[in-house]
């Protein structure tokens, strides 16, 4: 928790198991939200975050457009 609060942690992937982990999961979630740290609780969400990070250098990431515009660009090449 101290490392989250001191901004030493930049991404959290927490997949809690069982009822006993609910207390820790709540504390972790609250801390990362307060610190503004990206947070995933499922493996599919974590994969999506990692994939998005991999595309940060893409010139397309700097463009803001609607989903319709995005799909049109991808379909046209």
SESE-927009 format. One record per residue: x, y, z of N, C-alpha, C in turn; residue in one letter. Coordinates in pm, whole numbers, plus 50000, padded with zeros to 5 digits. Each point is the difference from the previous one (the first is absolute). Layout:
% SESE-927009
XYZXYZXYZA...
% end
This chain:
% SESE-927009
500824988150000499185011950000500875012650000X501104999450072500895011650004500575003149862X500354989649925500575002149866498965005649905X498754996250016498935005849918499855014850035X499945003150127499815013950044501185008949962X501194994349993501185008149966500255000449849X499044994849922500075000249853501174991949944X500484990050074501034991049950499404989549907X498704997850012499284990349919499255007749892X500104995549874499385007249889498854992449935X499834987350034498934991849945499744988750098X498734997250028499654989250092499084990249930X500384987250007499164989149954499744991450122X498764999950046499644992950122498824990849970X500234987150002498944990349976499734992350129X499155005550087499754994050131499294986549989X500354991150092499384986850007499404997850138X498744996750004499374996350126499555011750084X499214996850100499405010150086501035006950089X501054993050039500975006050090500805011249935X500094999949868500785010449932499185012749975X498704999850031499165011649974500455012350077X500454998250122500455011450080501225006549935X500994991949964501205005349935499665006349866X499114993549925499625005149868499385013850011X499155002150098499375013150020501045010650034X500934996550088501055009550040500875003749880X500374990049921500845002449882499245008749900X498764996549972499205007749904499865014550043X499715002250125499865013750050501315007849985X501114993650034501305006649992500365003749856X499774990749905500385003049862499085010649940X498744999950035499085010249951500425013750054X500295000750128500435012750059501315004949940X500894990749963501305003749943499935002049849X498864996549938499865001649855500824989949921X500154988050054500794989549937499064990849923X500344996549874499184990549925499924986750074X498824993549991499724988550083499134990049924X500374987350004499204989449936499754988950101X498804994149992499664989150092499774986849928X500135000049868499844987549925501164998649903X500284987849960501074997549903499675006349865X498764999049948499705006749873500225015150006X499635006450112500235014450014501505003050004X500754991750068501465001950007500624998649862X499564990149924500514998349862499695012349915X498795005250013499625011949924500885011950038X500295001550128500865011050045501414998549943X500534987950005501354997749949500055002449849X498974995649929499955002549856499935015049970X499215007250077499895014549980501345006850027X500704995750103501325005750030500954997649883X499894988349938500844996849886499775009049880X498855006549995499665008749887500195014850030X500585003350113500135014150037500845008149902X500944993749931500845007149903499345001349863X498854994049981499315000449872499515014149970X500165004749876499495013349966498475000850011X499324988849987498535000050010499525003050141X500824997050099499575002050138499845014850032X500645008649924499945014450024498775006349936X499284992449919498815005249935498774997250085X499115009650005498734998150069498934999049894X499244988950002498944998349902498934990950057X498855000149936498894991550044500294985549960X499244990850058500164985949962499714998049851X499015007249948499674998749859501195004449913X500625011250035501165004749925501164990250013X500204994550118501084990450022499824987749912X498804994649996499754988149918500105003149851X499595011749959500135003949861501465000849958X500845005850085501455001049972500594986049991X499634991150090500554986449999499524992049879X498775002249956499484992749885500625004849870X500295013049993500565005749878501514998149991X500604996550111501454997650001500735011750046X
% end
